[in-house]
């Protein structure tokens, strides 16, 4: 069902009014697959920021990853360096 809705959204992208697009956007929830892609990207970004020495709290805030996940990534990076 979500696939059909997304196909319709793409199809109507050129003809739909902005206000209607906003309502549709709010109605469609992020799929589990999209959440996995987002989390994977957030983890890659967090790892790069950790390697640059950015504070873990800033990384957690900016990537929306839980602090414990960022701390886990930091520990993994530290282990990789050793």
Steps between C-alpha positions, in 0.01 A plus 500: 500500500778745585670419172185595310465821696861593435460429129196725491691769686784489248257502209307797631808695606483725194129573518423513871467824694756573769236502775375156397858372484556614859191311619608184318850531643360515852274201433776274370721358770858402439520134405724260689730478199533878489573503872780247445649711221481810721660324795777360280575848365487650850748239624744578218474871576544439872812292439651776285420760764648282773821462300509880473480532878150646525331465840276193536209710629514724194511196272203338675301820470589570136448143374201417722680184606469396865799603710571138593524413129748784441704385800497146359624632164772697678614184678500308171715768335739500795531122474566523123790741560672267746 
